[in-house]
Amino acid sequence: MPTQTLMIVNGPDKPALQWALAYPEREQVHFQLEDDGIDAQIVRMDELSDGFSFAIDGIVKSGDKAGTSFHATYSVEKRSGSLSIDEG
């Protein structure tokens, strides 16, 4: 399955991610990308060993990729990371 990898240049803090995970039917987060931004529903979030980084799975909720799933590696300390959207 082909994927499109995008760079996150600004995003939510840890509490916003936790709220979006706990209440997926009403809470979303926004990731600012290099050229655009997306709103996302968080489906799964795993904290990595450094305590500031997360592996995130979710669903894009805005734009032309709405409804597609994604995987991201994101640092709440740096507010940056990468996001891969499934295109298949």
PDB file with one MODEL, atoms N, CA, C and O in Angstrom:
MODEL        1
ATOM      1  N   MET A   1       0.844  -1.176   0.000  1.00  0.00           N
ATOM      2  CA  MET A   1       0.000   0.000   0.000  1.00  0.00           C
ATOM      3  C   MET A   1       0.890   1.240   0.000  1.00  0.00           C
ATOM      4  O   MET A   1       1.700   1.398   0.914  1.00  0.00           O
ATOM      5  N   PRO A   2       0.771   2.126  -0.991  1.00  0.00           N
ATOM      6  CA  PRO A   2       1.593   3.332  -1.034  1.00  0.00           C
ATOM      7  C   PRO A   2       1.213   4.309   0.069  1.00  0.00           C
ATOM      8  O   PRO A   2       0.055   4.388   0.478  1.00  0.00           O
ATOM      9  N   THR A   3       2.202   5.046   0.540  1.00  0.00           N
ATOM     10  CA  THR A   3       1.942   6.047   1.566  1.00  0.00           C
ATOM     11  C   THR A   3       2.559   7.380   1.168  1.00  0.00           C
ATOM     12  O   THR A   3       3.523   7.437   0.404  1.00  0.00           O
ATOM     13  N   GLN A   4       1.991   8.433   1.696  1.00  0.00           N
ATOM     14  CA  GLN A   4       2.510   9.778   1.515  1.00  0.00           C
ATOM     15  C   GLN A   4       2.999  10.243   2.881  1.00  0.00           C
ATOM     16  O   GLN A   4       2.224  10.268   3.838  1.00  0.00           O
ATOM     17  N   THR A   5       4.278  10.611   2.985  1.00  0.00           N
ATOM     18  CA  THR A   5       4.837  11.062   4.252  1.00  0.00           C
ATOM     19  C   THR A   5       4.956  12.575   4.245  1.00  0.00           C
ATOM     20  O   THR A   5       5.524  13.167   3.327  1.00  0.00           O
ATOM     21  N   LEU A   6       4.410  13.191   5.289  1.00  0.00           N
ATOM     22  CA  LEU A   6       4.379  14.643   5.431  1.00  0.00           C
ATOM     23  C   LEU A   6       5.067  15.037   6.735  1.00  0.00           C
ATOM     24  O   LEU A   6       5.037  14.285   7.710  1.00  0.00           O
ATOM     25  N   MET A   7       5.679  16.202   6.751  1.00  0.00           N
ATOM     26  CA  MET A   7       6.352  16.689   7.948  1.00  0.00           C
ATOM     27  C   MET A   7       5.410  17.570   8.770  1.00  0.00           C
ATOM     28  O   MET A   7       4.786  18.491   8.243  1.00  0.00           O
ATOM     29  N   ILE A   8       5.319  17.278  10.052  1.00  0.00           N
ATOM     30  CA  ILE A   8       4.536  18.087  10.993  1.00  0.00           C
ATOM     31  C   ILE A   8       5.459  19.188  11.510  1.00  0.00           C
ATOM     32  O   ILE A   8       6.537  18.900  12.029  1.00  0.00           O
ATOM     33  N   VAL A   9       5.041  20.446  11.371  1.00  0.00           N
ATOM     34  CA  VAL A   9       5.864  21.564  11.832  1.00  0.00           C
ATOM     35  C   VAL A   9       5.324  22.198  13.114  1.00  0.00           C
ATOM     36  O   VAL A   9       6.024  22.964  13.776  1.00  0.00           O
ATOM     37  N   ASN A  10       4.088  21.878  13.457  1.00  0.00           N
ATOM     38  CA  ASN A  10       3.495  22.357  14.704  1.00  0.00           C
ATOM     39  C   ASN A  10       2.267  21.509  14.993  1.00  0.00           C
ATOM     40  O   ASN A  10       1.526  21.145  14.080  1.00  0.00           O
ATOM     41  N   GLY A  11       2.056  21.199  16.255  1.00  0.00           N
ATOM     42  CA  GLY A  11       0.920  20.365  16.587  1.00  0.00           C
ATOM     43  C   GLY A  11       0.489  20.532  18.033  1.00  0.00           C
ATOM     44  O   GLY A  11       0.933  21.447  18.725  1.00  0.00           O
ATOM     45  N   PRO A  12      -0.376  19.642  18.476  1.00  0.00           N
ATOM     46  CA  PRO A  12      -0.987  19.770  19.797  1.00  0.00           C
ATOM     47  C   PRO A  12      -0.040  19.388  20.939  1.00  0.00           C
ATOM     48  O   PRO A  12       0.988  18.742  20.736  1.00  0.00           O
ATOM     49  N   ASP A  13      -0.428  19.812  22.141  1.00  0.00           N
ATOM     50  CA  ASP A  13       0.310  19.392  23.330  1.00  0.00           C
ATOM     51  C   ASP A  13      -0.205  18.027  23.798  1.00  0.00           C
ATOM     52  O   ASP A  13      -1.176  17.502  23.253  1.00  0.00           O
ATOM     53  N   LYS A  14       0.442  17.472  24.793  1.00  0.00           N
ATOM     54  CA  LYS A  14       0.082  16.129  25.269  1.00  0.00           C
ATOM     55  C   LYS A  14      -1.354  16.055  25.798  1.00  0.00           C
ATOM     56  O   LYS A  14      -2.059  15.099  25.474  1.00  0.00           O
ATOM     57  N   PRO A  15      -1.822  17.032  26.604  1.00  0.00           N
ATOM     58  CA  PRO A  15      -3.214  16.947  27.066  1.00  0.00           C
ATOM     59  C   PRO A  15      -4.231  16.934  25.920  1.00  0.00           C
ATOM     60  O   PRO A  15      -5.228  16.216  25.988  1.00  0.00           O
ATOM     61  N   ALA A  16      -3.985  17.721  24.870  1.00  0.00           N
ATOM     62  CA  ALA A  16      -4.914  17.729  23.728  1.00  0.00           C
ATOM     63  C   ALA A  16      -4.939  16.364  23.045  1.00  0.00           C
ATOM     64  O   ALA A  16      -6.004  15.888  22.650  1.00  0.00           O
ATOM     65  N   LEU A  17      -3.778  15.735  22.905  1.00  0.00           N
ATOM     66  CA  LEU A  17      -3.734  14.397  22.317  1.00  0.00           C
ATOM     67  C   LEU A  17      -4.495  13.395  23.187  1.00  0.00           C
ATOM     68  O   LEU A  17      -5.231  12.554  22.671  1.00  0.00           O
ATOM     69  N   GLN A  18      -4.317  13.485  24.501  1.00  0.00           N
ATOM     70  CA  GLN A  18      -5.001  12.569  25.420  1.00  0.00           C
ATOM     71  C   GLN A  18      -6.514  12.760  25.371  1.00  0.00           C
ATOM     72  O   GLN A  18      -7.259  11.780  25.404  1.00  0.00           O
ATOM     73  N   TRP A  19      -6.979  14.004  25.293  1.00  0.00           N
ATOM     74  CA  TRP A  19      -8.414  14.269  25.183  1.00  0.00           C
ATOM     75  C   TRP A  19      -8.966  13.701  23.882  1.00  0.00           C
ATOM     76  O   TRP A  19     -10.040  13.099  23.864  1.00  0.00           O
ATOM     77  N   ALA A  20      -8.230  13.897  22.801  1.00  0.00           N
ATOM     78  CA  ALA A  20      -8.678  13.381  21.501  1.00  0.00           C
ATOM     79  C   ALA A  20      -8.742  11.855  21.509  1.00  0.00           C
ATOM     80  O   ALA A  20      -9.612  11.269  20.865  1.00  0.00           O
ATOM     81  N   LEU A  21      -7.836  11.215  22.226  1.00  0.00           N
ATOM     82  CA  LEU A  21      -7.854   9.754  22.335  1.00  0.00           C
ATOM     83  C   LEU A  21      -9.017   9.284  23.214  1.00  0.00           C
ATOM     84  O   LEU A  21      -9.687   8.301  22.898  1.00  0.00           O
ATOM     85  N   ALA A  22      -9.246   9.992  24.311  1.00  0.00           N
ATOM     86  CA  ALA A  22     -10.297   9.591  25.250  1.00  0.00           C
ATOM     87  C   ALA A  22     -11.708   9.843  24.721  1.00  0.00           C
ATOM     88  O   ALA A  22     -12.633   9.098  25.042  1.00  0.00           O
ATOM     89  N   TYR A  23     -11.875  10.889  23.910  1.00  0.00           N
ATOM     90  CA  TYR A  23     -13.191  11.274  23.412  1.00  0.00           C
ATOM     91  C   TYR A  23     -13.171  11.443  21.884  1.00  0.00           C
ATOM     92  O   TYR A  23     -13.375  12.548  21.381  1.00  0.00           O
ATOM     93  N   PRO A  24     -12.929  10.359  21.156  1.00  0.00           N
ATOM     94  CA  PRO A  24     -12.758  10.459  19.695  1.00  0.00           C
ATOM     95  C   PRO A  24     -13.998  10.947  18.955  1.00  0.00           C
ATOM     96  O   PRO A  24     -13.879  11.488  17.855  1.00  0.00           O
ATOM     97  N   GLU A  25     -15.171  10.771  19.524  1.00  0.00           N
ATOM     98  CA  GLU A  25     -16.395  11.197  18.841  1.00  0.00           C
ATOM     99  C   GLU A  25     -16.600  12.709  18.896  1.00  0.00           C
ATOM    100  O   GLU A  25     -17.395  13.245  18.124  1.00  0.00           O
ATOM    101  N   ARG A  26     -15.899  13.409  19.795  1.00  0.00           N
ATOM    102  CA  ARG A  26     -16.104  14.859  19.894  1.00  0.00           C
ATOM    103  C   ARG A  26     -14.821  15.687  19.876  1.00  0.00           C
ATOM    104  O   ARG A  26     -14.887  16.899  19.673  1.00  0.00           O
ATOM    105  N   GLU A  27     -13.683  15.084  20.076  1.00  0.00           N
ATOM    106  CA  GLU A  27     -12.424  15.827  20.133  1.00  0.00           C
ATOM    107  C   GLU A  27     -11.513  15.453  18.968  1.00  0.00           C
ATOM    108  O   GLU A  27     -11.352  14.275  18.650  1.00  0.00           O
ATOM    109  N   GLN A  28     -10.928  16.448  18.344  1.00  0.00           N
ATOM    110  CA  GLN A  28      -9.949  16.250  17.284  1.00  0.00           C
ATOM    111  C   GLN A  28      -8.751  17.146  17.573  1.00  0.00           C
ATOM    112  O   GLN A  28      -8.847  18.075  18.375  1.00  0.00           O
ATOM    113  N   VAL A  29      -7.643  16.875  16.931  1.00  0.00           N
ATOM    114  CA  VAL A  29      -6.459  17.718  17.037  1.00  0.00           C
ATOM    115  C   VAL A  29      -6.089  18.225  15.651  1.00  0.00           C
ATOM    116  O   VAL A  29      -6.522  17.679  14.636  1.00  0.00           O
ATOM    117  N   HIS A  30      -5.283  19.274  15.628  1.00  0.00           N
ATOM    118  CA  HIS A  30      -4.833  19.848  14.360  1.00  0.00           C
ATOM    119  C   HIS A  30      -3.317  19.714  14.271  1.00  0.00           C
ATOM    120  O   HIS A  30      -2.597  20.094  15.194  1.00  0.00           O
ATOM    121  N   PHE A  31      -2.845  19.176  13.161  1.00  0.00           N
ATOM    122  CA  PHE A  31      -1.423  19.112  12.868  1.00  0.00           C
ATOM    123  C   PHE A  31      -1.135  20.094  11.736  1.00  0.00           C
ATOM    124  O   PHE A  31      -1.703  19.982  10.650  1.00  0.00           O
ATOM    125  N   GLN A  32      -0.257  21.051  11.994  1.00  0.00           N
ATOM    126  CA  GLN A  32       0.173  21.968  10.946  1.00  0.00           C
ATOM    127  C   GLN A  32       1.308  21.292  10.179  1.00  0.00           C
ATOM    128  O   GLN A  32       2.317  20.898  10.764  1.00  0.00           O
ATOM    129  N   LEU A  33       1.133  21.166   8.878  1.00  0.00           N
ATOM    130  CA  LEU A  33       2.120  20.538   8.019  1.00  0.00           C
ATOM    131  C   LEU A  33       2.933  21.622   7.317  1.00  0.00           C
ATOM    132  O   LEU A  33       2.642  22.808   7.474  1.00  0.00           O
ATOM    133  N   GLU A  34       3.935  21.236   6.555  1.00  0.00           N
ATOM    134  CA  GLU A  34       4.783  22.214   5.867  1.00  0.00           C
ATOM    135  C   GLU A  34       3.981  23.154   4.968  1.00  0.00           C
ATOM    136  O   GLU A  34       4.217  24.362   4.977  1.00  0.00           O
ATOM    137  N   ASP A  35       3.050  22.625   4.204  1.00  0.00           N
ATOM    138  CA  ASP A  35       2.296  23.437   3.255  1.00  0.00           C
ATOM    139  C   ASP A  35       0.817  23.566   3.571  1.00  0.00           C
ATOM    140  O   ASP A  35       0.106  24.307   2.892  1.00  0.00           O
ATOM    141  N   ASP A  36       0.341  22.863   4.580  1.00  0.00           N
ATOM    142  CA  ASP A  36      -1.091  22.784   4.845  1.00  0.00           C
ATOM    143  C   ASP A  36      -1.278  22.338   6.288  1.00  0.00           C
ATOM    144  O   ASP A  36      -0.341  22.388   7.085  1.00  0.00           O
ATOM    145  N   GLY A  37      -2.455  21.916   6.616  1.00  0.00           N
ATOM    146  CA  GLY A  37      -2.736  21.365   7.924  1.00  0.00           C
ATOM    147  C   GLY A  37      -3.870  20.369   7.817  1.00  0.00           C
ATOM    148  O   GLY A  37      -4.635  20.389   6.853  1.00  0.00           O
ATOM    149  N   ILE A  38      -3.981  19.495   8.810  1.00  0.00           N
ATOM    150  CA  ILE A  38      -5.087  18.545   8.835  1.00  0.00           C
ATOM    151  C   ILE A  38      -5.653  18.451  10.246  1.00  0.00           C
ATOM    152  O   ILE A  38      -4.943  18.636  11.235  1.00  0.00           O
ATOM    153  N   ASP A  39      -6.940  18.160  10.315  1.00  0.00           N
ATOM    154  CA  ASP A  39      -7.581  17.802  11.570  1.00  0.00           C
ATOM    155  C   ASP A  39      -7.589  16.292  11.637  1.00  0.00           C
ATOM    156  O   ASP A  39      -7.749  15.618  10.619  1.00  0.00           O
ATOM    157  N   ALA A  40      -7.415  15.756  12.845  1.00  0.00           N
ATOM    158  CA  ALA A  40      -7.274  14.318  12.977  1.00  0.00           C
ATOM    159  C   ALA A  40      -8.002  13.769  14.197  1.00  0.00           C
ATOM    160  O   ALA A  40      -8.072  14.411  15.245  1.00  0.00           O
ATOM    161  N   GLN A  41      -8.533  12.583  14.035  1.00  0.00           N
ATOM    162  CA  GLN A  41      -9.092  11.791  15.134  1.00  0.00           C
ATOM    163  C   GLN A  41      -7.988  10.837  15.566  1.00  0.00           C
ATOM    164  O   GLN A  41      -7.376  10.174  14.728  1.00  0.00           O
ATOM    165  N   ILE A  42      -7.731  10.763  16.864  1.00  0.00           N
ATOM    166  CA  ILE A  42      -6.692   9.881  17.391  1.00  0.00           C
ATOM    167  C   ILE A  42      -7.330   8.549  17.778  1.00  0.00           C
ATOM    168  O   ILE A  42      -8.280   8.511  18.559  1.00  0.00           O
ATOM    169  N   VAL A  43      -6.801   7.465  17.226  1.00  0.00           N
ATOM    170  CA  VAL A  43      -7.335   6.130  17.483  1.00  0.00           C
ATOM    171  C   VAL A  43      -6.457   5.373  18.483  1.00  0.00           C
ATOM    172  O   VAL A  43      -6.960   4.626  19.322  1.00  0.00           O
ATOM    173  N   ARG A  44      -5.150   5.575  18.384  1.00  0.00           N
ATOM    174  CA  ARG A  44      -4.199   4.896  19.270  1.00  0.00           C
ATOM    175  C   ARG A  44      -2.991   5.798  19.470  1.00  0.00           C
ATOM    176  O   ARG A  44      -2.558   6.492  18.550  1.00  0.00           O
ATOM    177  N   MET A  45      -2.454   5.777  20.686  1.00  0.00           N
ATOM    178  CA  MET A  45      -1.293   6.598  20.996  1.00  0.00           C
ATOM    179  C   MET A  45      -0.414   5.836  21.972  1.00  0.00           C
ATOM    180  O   MET A  45      -0.860   5.471  23.060  1.00  0.00           O
ATOM    181  N   ASP A  46       0.827   5.595  21.590  1.00  0.00           N
ATOM    182  CA  ASP A  46       1.781   4.888  22.440  1.00  0.00           C
ATOM    183  C   ASP A  46       2.952   5.806  22.764  1.00  0.00           C
ATOM    184  O   ASP A  46       3.602   6.339  21.865  1.00  0.00           O
ATOM    185  N   GLU A  47       3.216   5.986  24.050  1.00  0.00           N
ATOM    186  CA  GLU A  47       4.331   6.819  24.474  1.00  0.00           C
ATOM    187  C   GLU A  47       5.636   6.070  24.242  1.00  0.00           C
ATOM    188  O   GLU A  47       5.746   4.891  24.578  1.00  0.00           O
ATOM    189  N   LEU A  48       6.613   6.744  23.676  1.00  0.00           N
ATOM    190  CA  LEU A  48       7.914   6.134  23.423  1.00  0.00           C
ATOM    191  C   LEU A  48       8.824   6.362  24.626  1.00  0.00           C
ATOM    192  O   LEU A  48       8.468   7.095  25.549  1.00  0.00           O
ATOM    193  N   SER A  49       9.983   5.741  24.615  1.00  0.00           N
ATOM    194  CA  SER A  49      10.844   5.675  25.795  1.00  0.00           C
ATOM    195  C   SER A  49      11.351   7.016  26.306  1.00  0.00           C
ATOM    196  O   SER A  49      11.678   7.126  27.488  1.00  0.00           O
ATOM    197  N   ASP A  50      11.430   8.049  25.454  1.00  0.00           N
ATOM    198  CA  ASP A  50      11.937   9.338  25.920  1.00  0.00           C
ATOM    199  C   ASP A  50      10.912  10.133  26.731  1.00  0.00           C
ATOM    200  O   ASP A  50      11.262  11.133  27.358  1.00  0.00           O
ATOM    201  N   GLY A  51       9.650   9.697  26.724  1.00  0.00           N
ATOM    202  CA  GLY A  51       8.604  10.362  27.492  1.00  0.00           C
ATOM    203  C   GLY A  51       7.984  11.574  26.814  1.00  0.00           C
ATOM    204  O   GLY A  51       6.998  12.117  27.312  1.00  0.00           O
ATOM    205  N   PHE A  52       8.540  12.008  25.692  1.00  0.00           N
ATOM    206  CA  PHE A  52       8.023  13.165  24.968  1.00  0.00           C
ATOM    207  C   PHE A  52       7.501  12.808  23.582  1.00  0.00           C
ATOM    208  O   PHE A  52       6.776  13.591  22.969  1.00  0.00           O
ATOM    209  N   SER A  53       7.866  11.632  23.091  1.00  0.00           N
ATOM    210  CA  SER A  53       7.501  11.225  21.733  1.00  0.00           C
ATOM    211  C   SER A  53       6.416  10.152  21.770  1.00  0.00           C
ATOM    212  O   SER A  53       6.311   9.369  22.714  1.00  0.00           O
ATOM    213  N   PHE A  54       5.615  10.146  20.704  1.00  0.00           N
ATOM    214  CA  PHE A  54       4.504   9.213  20.621  1.00  0.00           C
ATOM    215  C   PHE A  54       4.399   8.617  19.229  1.00  0.00           C
ATOM    216  O   PHE A  54       4.681   9.280  18.231  1.00  0.00           O
ATOM    217  N   ALA A  55       3.992   7.360  19.176  1.00  0.00           N
ATOM    218  CA  ALA A  55       3.564   6.728  17.936  1.00  0.00           C
ATOM    219  C   ALA A  55       2.045   6.852  17.940  1.00  0.00           C
ATOM    220  O   ALA A  55       1.383   6.407  18.877  1.00  0.00           O
ATOM    221  N   ILE A  56       1.506   7.448  16.905  1.00  0.00           N
ATOM    222  CA  ILE A  56       0.081   7.768  16.857  1.00  0.00           C
ATOM    223  C   ILE A  56      -0.550   7.155  15.617  1.00  0.00           C
ATOM    224  O   ILE A  56       0.002   7.244  14.520  1.00  0.00           O
ATOM    225  N   ASP A  57      -1.706   6.534  15.795  1.00  0.00           N
ATOM    226  CA  ASP A  57      -2.529   6.081  14.681  1.00  0.00           C
ATOM    227  C   ASP A  57      -3.825   6.864  14.731  1.00  0.00           C
ATOM    228  O   ASP A  57      -4.360   7.126  15.808  1.00  0.00           O
ATOM    229  N   GLY A  58      -4.331   7.240  13.558  1.00  0.00           N
ATOM    230  CA  GLY A  58      -5.559   8.005  13.546  1.00  0.00           C
ATOM    231  C   GLY A  58      -6.211   8.034  12.178  1.00  0.00           C
ATOM    232  O   GLY A  58      -5.835   7.303  11.261  1.00  0.00           O
ATOM    233  N   ILE A  59      -7.203   8.907  12.076  1.00  0.00           N
ATOM    234  CA  ILE A  59      -7.974   9.084  10.844  1.00  0.00           C
ATOM    235  C   ILE A  59      -8.007  10.567  10.512  1.00  0.00           C
ATOM    236  O   ILE A  59      -8.328  11.397  11.363  1.00  0.00           O
ATOM    237  N   VAL A  60      -7.674  10.894   9.274  1.00  0.00           N
ATOM    238  CA  VAL A  60      -7.734  12.278   8.809  1.00  0.00           C
ATOM    239  C   VAL A  60      -9.208  12.690   8.744  1.00  0.00           C
ATOM    240  O   VAL A  60     -10.036  11.956   8.206  1.00  0.00           O
ATOM    241  N   LYS A  61      -9.531  13.862   9.292  1.00  0.00           N
ATOM    242  CA  LYS A  61     -10.923  14.321   9.338  1.00  0.00           C
ATOM    243  C   LYS A  61     -11.178  15.564   8.502  1.00  0.00           C
ATOM    244  O   LYS A  61     -12.294  16.084   8.510  1.00  0.00           O
ATOM    245  N   SER A  62     -10.171  16.059   7.777  1.00  0.00           N
ATOM    246  CA  SER A  62     -10.363  17.261   6.969  1.00  0.00           C
ATOM    247  C   SER A  62      -9.618  17.140   5.645  1.00  0.00           C
ATOM    248  O   SER A  62      -8.721  16.312   5.489  1.00  0.00           O
ATOM    249  N   GLY A  63     -10.011  17.981   4.700  1.00  0.00           N
ATOM    250  CA  GLY A  63      -9.321  18.048   3.423  1.00  0.00           C
ATOM    251  C   GLY A  63      -9.623  16.898   2.489  1.00  0.00           C
ATOM    252  O   GLY A  63     -10.543  16.115   2.724  1.00  0.00           O
ATOM    253  N   ASP A  64      -8.839  16.803   1.427  1.00  0.00           N
ATOM    254  CA  ASP A  64      -9.085  15.782   0.404  1.00  0.00           C
ATOM    255  C   ASP A  64      -8.699  14.382   0.850  1.00  0.00           C
ATOM    256  O   ASP A  64      -9.045  13.409   0.180  1.00  0.00           O
ATOM    257  N   LYS A  65      -7.995  14.258   1.958  1.00  0.00           N
ATOM    258  CA  LYS A  65      -7.623  12.937   2.497  1.00  0.00           C
ATOM    259  C   LYS A  65      -8.549  12.491   3.633  1.00  0.00           C
ATOM    260  O   LYS A  65      -8.277  11.485   4.289  1.00  0.00           O
ATOM    261  N   ALA A  66      -9.626  13.221   3.867  1.00  0.00           N
ATOM    262  CA  ALA A  66     -10.558  12.892   4.946  1.00  0.00           C
ATOM    263  C   ALA A  66     -11.027  11.443   4.834  1.00  0.00           C
ATOM    264  O   ALA A  66     -11.398  10.970   3.759  1.00  0.00           O
ATOM    265  N   GLY A  67     -10.999  10.761   5.961  1.00  0.00           N
ATOM    266  CA  GLY A  67     -11.429   9.367   6.009  1.00  0.00           C
ATOM    267  C   GLY A  67     -10.299   8.369   5.874  1.00  0.00           C
ATOM    268  O   GLY A  67     -10.499   7.178   6.111  1.00  0.00           O
ATOM    269  N   THR A  68      -9.111   8.831   5.495  1.00  0.00           N
ATOM    270  CA  THR A  68      -7.981   7.910   5.359  1.00  0.00           C
ATOM    271  C   THR A  68      -7.241   7.778   6.687  1.00  0.00           C
ATOM    272  O   THR A  68      -7.238   8.695   7.508  1.00  0.00           O
ATOM    273  N   SER A  69      -6.625   6.636   6.876  1.00  0.00           N
ATOM    274  CA  SER A  69      -5.884   6.405   8.108  1.00  0.00           C
ATOM    275  C   SER A  69      -4.457   6.924   7.979  1.00  0.00           C
ATOM    276  O   SER A  69      -3.934   7.076   6.876  1.00  0.00           O
ATOM    277  N   PHE A  70      -3.842   7.192   9.121  1.00  0.00           N
ATOM    278  CA  PHE A  70      -2.463   7.664   9.125  1.00  0.00           C
ATOM    279  C   PHE A  70      -1.720   7.091  10.323  1.00  0.00           C
ATOM    280  O   PHE A  70      -2.323   6.626  11.290  1.00  0.00           O
ATOM    281  N   HIS A  71      -0.409   7.138  10.233  1.00  0.00           N
ATOM    282  CA  HIS A  71       0.479   6.801  11.341  1.00  0.00           C
ATOM    283  C   HIS A  71       1.452   7.960  11.472  1.00  0.00           C
ATOM    284  O   HIS A  71       1.963   8.466  10.472  1.00  0.00           O
ATOM    285  N   ALA A  72       1.706   8.379  12.698  1.00  0.00           N
ATOM    286  CA  ALA A  72       2.628   9.493  12.919  1.00  0.00           C
ATOM    287  C   ALA A  72       3.591   9.177  14.047  1.00  0.00           C
ATOM    288  O   ALA A  72       3.274   8.423  14.967  1.00  0.00           O
ATOM    289  N   THR A  73       4.753   9.759  13.960  1.00  0.00           N
ATOM    290  CA  THR A  73       5.693   9.819  15.069  1.00  0.00           C
ATOM    291  C   THR A  73       5.803  11.290  15.399  1.00  0.00           C
ATOM    292  O   THR A  73       6.165  12.103  14.548  1.00  0.00           O
ATOM    293  N   TYR A  74       5.487  11.634  16.652  1.00  0.00           N
ATOM    294  CA  TYR A  74       5.320  13.034  17.015  1.00  0.00           C
ATOM    295  C   TYR A  74       5.933  13.316  18.377  1.00  0.00           C
ATOM    296  O   TYR A  74       5.751  12.542  19.317  1.00  0.00           O
ATOM    297  N   SER A  75       6.664  14.429  18.484  1.00  0.00           N
ATOM    298  CA  SER A  75       7.264  14.870  19.735  1.00  0.00           C
ATOM    299  C   SER A  75       6.479  16.054  20.287  1.00  0.00           C
ATOM    300  O   SER A  75       6.374  17.090  19.630  1.00  0.00           O
ATOM    301  N   VAL A  76       5.927  15.909  21.488  1.00  0.00           N
ATOM    302  CA  VAL A  76       5.225  17.033  22.107  1.00  0.00           C
ATOM    303  C   VAL A  76       6.214  18.074  22.607  1.00  0.00           C
ATOM    304  O   VAL A  76       5.847  19.237  22.778  1.00  0.00           O
ATOM    305  N   GLU A  77       7.444  17.684  22.842  1.00  0.00           N
ATOM    306  CA  GLU A  77       8.470  18.629  23.282  1.00  0.00           C
ATOM    307  C   GLU A  77       8.840  19.589  22.145  1.00  0.00           C
ATOM    308  O   GLU A  77       8.949  20.796  22.358  1.00  0.00           O
ATOM    309  N   LYS A  78       9.031  19.051  20.951  1.00  0.00           N
ATOM    310  CA  LYS A  78       9.434  19.860  19.794  1.00  0.00           C
ATOM    311  C   LYS A  78       8.249  20.294  18.939  1.00  0.00           C
ATOM    312  O   LYS A  78       8.392  21.134  18.050  1.00  0.00           O
ATOM    313  N   ARG A  79       7.066  19.713  19.212  1.00  0.00           N
ATOM    314  CA  ARG A  79       5.845  19.971  18.444  1.00  0.00           C
ATOM    315  C   ARG A  79       6.053  19.689  16.951  1.00  0.00           C
ATOM    316  O   ARG A  79       5.560  20.418  16.091  1.00  0.00           O
ATOM    317  N   SER A  80       6.793  18.615  16.671  1.00  0.00           N
ATOM    318  CA  SER A  80       7.069  18.264  15.285  1.00  0.00           C
ATOM    319  C   SER A  80       7.179  16.747  15.144  1.00  0.00           C
ATOM    320  O   SER A  80       7.241  16.014  16.131  1.00  0.00           O
ATOM    321  N   GLY A  81       7.201  16.300  13.893  1.00  0.00           N
ATOM    322  CA  GLY A  81       7.328  14.873  13.606  1.00  0.00           C
ATOM    323  C   GLY A  81       7.003  14.592  12.157  1.00  0.00           C
ATOM    324  O   GLY A  81       7.094  15.474  11.302  1.00  0.00           O
ATOM    325  N   SER A  82       6.627  13.365  11.891  1.00  0.00           N
ATOM    326  CA  SER A  82       6.251  12.980  10.531  1.00  0.00           C
ATOM    327  C   SER A  82       4.933  12.204  10.580  1.00  0.00           C
ATOM    328  O   SER A  82       4.619  11.524  11.557  1.00  0.00           O
ATOM    329  N   LEU A  83       4.189  12.331   9.504  1.00  0.00           N
ATOM    330  CA  LEU A  83       2.872  11.728   9.412  1.00  0.00           C
ATOM    331  C   LEU A  83       2.768  11.020   8.066  1.00  0.00           C
ATOM    332  O   LEU A  83       2.994  11.631   7.021  1.00  0.00           O
ATOM    333  N   SER A  84       2.429   9.738   8.090  1.00  0.00           N
ATOM    334  CA  SER A  84       2.290   8.952   6.856  1.00  0.00           C
ATOM    335  C   SER A  84       0.834   8.619   6.650  1.00  0.00           C
ATOM    336  O   SER A  84       0.194   8.013   7.509  1.00  0.00           O
ATOM    337  N   ILE A  85       0.304   9.025   5.488  1.00  0.00           N
ATOM    338  CA  ILE A  85      -1.091   8.774   5.142  1.00  0.00           C
ATOM    339  C   ILE A  85      -1.153   7.630   4.160  1.00  0.00           C
ATOM    340  O   ILE A  85      -0.437   7.628   3.159  1.00  0.00           O
ATOM    341  N   ASP A  86      -2.007   6.649   4.435  1.00  0.00           N
ATOM    342  CA  ASP A  86      -2.215   5.518   3.534  1.00  0.00           C
ATOM    343  C   ASP A  86      -2.974   5.995   2.305  1.00  0.00           C
ATOM    344  O   ASP A  86      -4.009   6.652   2.420  1.00  0.00           O
ATOM    345  N   GLU A  87      -2.461   5.665   1.145  1.00  0.00           N
ATOM    346  CA  GLU A  87      -3.111   6.103  -0.098  1.00  0.00           C
ATOM    347  C   GLU A  87      -3.775   4.968  -0.859  1.00  0.00           C
ATOM    348  O   GLU A  87      -4.263   5.176  -1.970  1.00  0.00           O
ATOM    349  N   GLY A  88      -3.803   3.804  -0.299  1.00  0.00           N
ATOM    350  CA  GLY A  88      -4.349   2.684  -1.055  1.00  0.00           C
ATOM    351  C   GLY A  88      -5.669   2.204  -0.635  1.00  0.00           C
ATOM    352  O   GLY A  88      -6.199   1.261  -1.223  1.00  0.00           O
TER     353      GLY A  88
ENDMDL
END
